[in-house]
Amino acid sequence: MDLKELREEINRIDYEIVKLLNKRLEMALRAKKFKPQVVDKEREKEVIDNVQKIPLQLVDKKFSKDLFEQIISECRGIQMEDRKLVGFQGEHGSNGELAITRYASNFVPIPCLQFSDVVEGIIKNYFDLGMLPVENSVEGGVSEVNDLLIEHELSICGEIKQPLDYALLTLPETDYRGIKVVYSHPQVLAQCSGFISRNYLEARPYYNAAGAARMIAETQPRASAAIASPLCAALHNLVVIKENIEDDTSNFERFVLLSKEKIKEEGSKCSVAFTSRDQFGELYAILKIFSDAKINLNRIESRPSQVEKGRYVFLVDFNGSDRDERINKTLEAVEKKAVMYKLLGCYNEVK
């Protein structure tokens, strides 16, 4: 290896070190939920003793001791801050993380493999909150998430619309003219199909867009790139070849913030789910209740019931507060008329 190649490898290692430090801080924040107090001298001594037992020739014991005392001090400090752990589906750099960081500065995004892992984390108090997508402006509703909202006793306590900005990312040393293959989530590949077609690229599906960026950085496949958010380039030491490559630049994803508890402040938007009787005119009768109350529905979507086969659950959103007497009377009438009724939440949108 020559000096240039050595420095490129050092840069990659430095990126990995910083990412691992971030993961270490995440784990410290998660561990806080299981500890009676922040400071645990016995555990801190155990950590330093463990790292000093690792037989490495170049890492001096005093250096490792000083380094981990600094890391422990940083972990202790961040545990003392008022931060909320918010689960999201995907990897760092995903749209879920972008939605979380835009929503509130004291939120800490925690990646999860599946949507159901986010819900389970909230229920079991691993996370304070969860951020999940319920609707895409091009693709429509996110079926799995809507089913989870119907199934579990969680409350929507906020929403945010996240613009979807996708970029072509590759390794710094890759000649963009030699790129032949692009990796990303199938939905992202579909939303960028025009760019892919115009540039004669082969689209290969990957389980997650941010995961595709990480894969490119770690495995370094030849003549390959990822389509993901520009944030992924900074996270994985990649370069942005071209931004805004999506076919519809106005595309966005609507995320909802989930909690075990209802919000204390008054909301301005409500989401409800219900099933109607399997009789002629029953769905119309329920929708007429909203119409008679002059409540305009922003969204109405149906999902096959996971409990009663052959029956459909309807999800509706509308502007209004559950503290408003007119809204309350309307929802009471809907609940009486419906077979199943559930108020998913009354909340506000963060711009």
C-alpha positions in Angstrom: 0.0 0.0 0.0 1.3 3.5 -0.8 0.7 6.6 1.4 -2.5 7.6 -0.4 -4.0 4.2 0.2 -2.9 4.1 3.8 -4.5 7.4 4.5 -7.7 6.3 2.8 -7.8 3.3 5.1 -7.1 5.5 8.1 -10.0 7.7 7.1 -12.3 4.7 7.0 -11.1 3.5 10.4 -11.6 7.0 11.9 -15.2 7.0 10.6 -15.8 3.6 12.2 -14.3 4.8 15.5 -16.6 7.8 15.7 -19.7 5.7 14.7 -18.9 3.1 17.4 -18.5 5.9 20.0 -22.0 7.2 19.0 -23.3 3.6 19.4 -21.6 3.4 22.8 -23.4 6.6 23.9 -26.7 5.2 22.6 -26.2 2.0 24.7 -25.4 4.1 27.8 -28.6 6.1 27.4 -30.6 2.8 26.9 -28.9 1.3 30.0 -30.0 4.4 32.1 -33.6 3.0 32.0 -32.5 0.0 34.0 -30.3 1.7 36.5 -31.4 3.3 39.9 -28.8 6.0 39.5 -26.4 7.4 36.9 -23.1 6.8 38.7 -22.0 3.2 39.2 -18.4 3.1 40.4 -18.2 -0.7 40.4 -19.4 -0.9 36.8 -17.0 1.8 35.7 -14.1 0.0 37.3 -15.2 -3.2 35.5 -15.2 -1.5 32.1 -11.7 -0.2 32.5 -10.4 -3.5 33.9 -11.9 -5.3 30.9 -10.3 -3.1 28.2 -6.9 -3.3 29.9 -7.0 -7.1 29.7 -7.1 -7.0 25.9 -3.7 -8.1 24.6 -2.9 -5.5 22.0 0.7 -4.6 21.3 0.4 -1.0 20.3 -2.4 0.2 22.8 -0.7 1.1 26.0 -2.6 0.3 29.2 -2.4 3.9 30.5 -3.7 5.1 27.1 -6.7 2.8 27.2 -7.4 3.7 30.8 -7.3 7.4 30.1 -9.4 6.9 26.9 -12.1 4.9 28.6 -12.2 7.2 31.6 -13.0 10.0 29.1 -15.7 7.8 27.4 -17.3 6.9 30.7 -17.3 10.6 31.7 -19.1 11.5 28.4 -21.6 8.7 28.9 -22.3 9.8 32.5 -22.8 13.4 31.3 -25.3 12.4 28.5 -27.2 10.2 30.9 -27.8 13.2 33.1 -29.3 15.2 30.3 -33.1 15.3 29.6 -33.1 13.3 26.5 -35.9 11.1 25.0 -35.1 7.8 23.4 -37.2 7.5 20.2 -37.2 4.3 18.2 -37.4 4.2 14.4 -37.3 1.5 11.7 -34.1 1.4 9.7 -30.5 2.5 10.1 -28.9 5.7 10.9 -29.4 8.1 8.0 -33.0 6.8 7.3 -35.9 9.1 6.8 -37.2 8.1 10.3 -34.1 9.5 11.9 -34.3 12.7 9.9 -38.0 13.1 11.0 -36.9 12.6 14.7 -34.1 15.1 14.7 -36.4 17.7 13.0 -39.2 17.0 15.5 -37.2 17.9 18.7 -33.5 18.6 19.5 -33.5 16.5 22.7 -34.8 13.4 20.9 -32.2 10.6 20.4 -33.0 8.3 17.5 -32.6 4.6 18.2 -32.6 2.3 15.1 -34.7 -0.9 15.0 -34.9 -3.7 12.4 -38.7 -3.8 12.1 -41.7 -1.5 12.6 -42.9 -4.0 15.3 -39.6 -3.7 17.2 -40.4 0.1 17.6 -43.8 -0.7 19.0 -42.5 -3.4 21.3 -39.8 -1.0 22.5 -42.4 1.6 23.5 -44.6 -1.0 25.2 -41.7 -2.5 27.2 -40.4 1.0 28.1 -37.1 0.5 26.2 -37.9 3.7 24.4 -39.8 6.8 25.5 -41.4 7.3 22.1 -41.5 5.9 18.6 -41.5 7.5 15.2 -43.2 5.6 12.4 -44.4 6.4 8.8 -48.1 6.0 8.2 -48.4 7.5 4.8 -46.3 8.3 1.6 -47.6 11.0 -0.6 -46.9 8.9 -3.7 -47.3 5.3 -2.5 -50.2 5.8 -0.1 -50.6 4.3 3.4 -48.0 2.2 5.1 -50.1 -1.0 5.7 -48.0 -2.6 8.4 -47.8 0.5 10.5 -51.5 1.2 10.3 -52.2 -2.4 11.3 -49.9 -1.9 14.4 -51.7 1.3 15.3 -55.1 -0.6 15.2 -53.7 -3.6 17.1 -51.8 -2.0 20.0 -52.8 0.5 22.7 -50.5 3.3 21.8 -51.4 7.0 21.3 -50.4 9.3 18.4 -49.0 12.4 20.1 -47.6 14.3 17.2 -46.9 14.2 13.5 -44.3 15.6 11.0 -44.1 15.5 7.2 -40.6 14.5 6.1 -39.5 15.5 2.6 -37.9 12.6 0.7 -34.6 13.7 -0.8 -32.6 10.9 -2.4 -29.0 11.1 -3.7 -26.6 8.8 -5.5 -23.8 7.9 -3.2 -20.6 6.0 -3.8 -17.0 5.6 -2.5 -14.7 8.6 -2.8 -12.3 6.7 -5.1 -15.1 5.5 -7.5 -15.2 7.1 -11.0 -18.9 8.0 -11.3 -18.7 7.2 -15.1 -18.0 3.6 -14.2 -21.1 3.1 -12.0 -23.2 0.2 -13.3 -25.3 -0.9 -10.3 -27.4 0.9 -7.7 -28.7 -0.5 -4.4 -31.6 0.7 -2.3 -35.0 -0.2 -0.8 -37.4 -1.4 -3.6 -39.7 1.6 -2.9 -36.8 4.0 -3.2 -35.7 2.4 -6.5 -39.2 2.8 -7.8 -39.4 6.5 -6.8 -36.0 7.1 -8.6 -36.8 4.9 -11.6 -36.5 7.8 -14.1 -33.0 8.6 -13.0 -32.0 4.9 -13.0 -33.4 4.4 -16.5 -31.8 7.5 -18.0 -28.4 6.5 -16.7 -28.7 2.9 -17.8 -28.1 1.6 -14.3 -29.0 -1.8 -12.9 -31.3 -1.5 -9.9 -30.7 -4.0 -7.1 -33.1 -4.1 -4.1 -31.8 -3.9 -0.6 -33.7 -4.1 2.7 -33.1 -0.5 3.6 -31.8 2.6 1.8 -29.5 3.7 4.6 -28.4 0.0 4.9 -27.4 0.1 1.3 -25.2 3.1 1.9 -23.5 1.3 4.8 -23.0 -1.8 2.7 -21.3 0.2 -0.1 -19.0 1.7 2.5 -18.2 -1.6 4.2 -17.9 -4.1 1.3 -16.8 -1.6 -1.4 -18.3 -3.5 -4.4 -16.9 -2.4 -7.7 -18.8 0.0 -10.1 -21.6 0.3 -7.5 -23.5 3.0 -5.7 -26.4 3.5 -3.3 -29.5 5.6 -3.4 -30.1 7.1 0.1 -30.4 10.4 1.9 -27.4 12.8 1.6 -27.0 12.3 5.4 -25.8 8.8 4.7 -22.8 10.1 2.8 -21.5 12.0 5.9 -22.3 8.9 8.1 -20.4 6.4 5.9 -17.6 8.5 4.3 -19.2 8.4 0.9 -19.5 11.1 -1.7 -22.7 12.5 -3.2 -22.6 12.2 -7.0 -26.1 13.8 -7.5 -28.9 15.0 -5.2 -32.6 15.2 -5.7 -32.8 12.2 -8.1 -36.3 11.2 -7.1 -38.9 11.4 -9.9 -41.3 13.5 -7.8 -39.3 16.2 -5.8 -42.5 17.1 -3.9 -42.7 13.6 -2.4 -42.9 13.3 1.4 -43.6 10.8 4.1 -46.0 11.5 7.0 -44.6 10.2 10.3 -46.5 9.9 13.6 -44.9 10.1 17.0 -46.2 7.3 19.3 -46.4 7.1 23.1 -48.0 4.9 25.8 -49.6 8.0 27.2 -51.9 10.6 25.7 -50.5 14.1 25.3 -51.4 16.7 28.0 -51.7 19.7 25.7 -54.7 20.2 23.4 -54.3 18.7 19.9 -55.6 20.1 16.6 -55.9 16.9 14.6 -57.6 13.6 15.4 -57.2 10.0 14.1 -59.7 7.3 14.7 -60.2 3.7 13.6 -63.6 1.9 13.4 -65.4 -1.1 11.8 -69.0 -0.9 10.6 -71.7 -3.5 10.7 -71.7 -5.8 7.7 -75.0 -4.4 6.4 -76.1 -2.2 3.6 -75.6 1.5 4.2 -73.8 1.1 7.6 -70.5 2.7 6.5 -72.4 5.5 4.8 -74.3 6.1 8.1 -71.1 6.5 10.1 -69.5 8.8 7.5 -72.7 10.8 7.5 -72.2 11.5 11.2 -69.0 13.4 10.3 -70.7 15.1 7.4 -73.7 16.3 9.5 -71.2 17.7 12.0 -69.5 19.6 9.2 -66.2 17.7 9.9 -64.0 17.4 6.8 -62.1 14.1 6.7 -58.4 14.6 5.6 -57.9 10.9 5.0 -60.0 7.8 4.9 -58.3 4.4 4.4 -59.5 0.8 4.8 -57.4 -2.1 6.1 -58.5 -5.8 6.3 -59.1 -6.6 10.0 -56.5 -8.8 11.6 -59.0 -9.9 14.2 -62.2 -10.5 12.2 -61.5 -12.0 8.8 -63.7 -10.6 6.1 -64.2 -7.3 7.9 -62.5 -4.0 7.2 -61.1 -1.4 9.6 -61.5 2.2 8.4 -58.9 4.9 9.5 -59.9 8.5 9.3 -58.1 11.8 10.1 -59.7 15.2 10.5 -58.9 18.6 12.0 -60.3 19.2 15.4 -59.7 18.7 19.1 -61.1 15.9 21.3 -61.6 18.7 23.9 -64.1 20.4 21.6 -67.7 19.5 22.6 -68.9 19.3 19.0 -66.0 16.9 18.2 -66.7 14.8 21.3 -70.4 14.4 20.5 -69.5 13.4 17.0 -67.0 10.7 18.2 -69.5 9.5 20.8 -72.1 9.0 18.0 -69.5 7.2 15.8 -68.6 4.9 18.7 -72.2 4.0 19.3 -72.8 3.2 15.6 -69.5 1.3 15.0 -68.8 -2.3 15.9 -65.2 -1.4 16.9 -64.1 2.1 17.7 -60.7 3.4 18.7 -59.4 7.0 19.1 -55.8 6.7 17.9 -54.8 10.1 19.1 -55.5 13.9 19.1 -52.2 15.7 18.4 -50.4 18.6 16.6 -48.2 18.7 13.5 -44.7 20.0 13.8 -43.8 22.0 10.8 
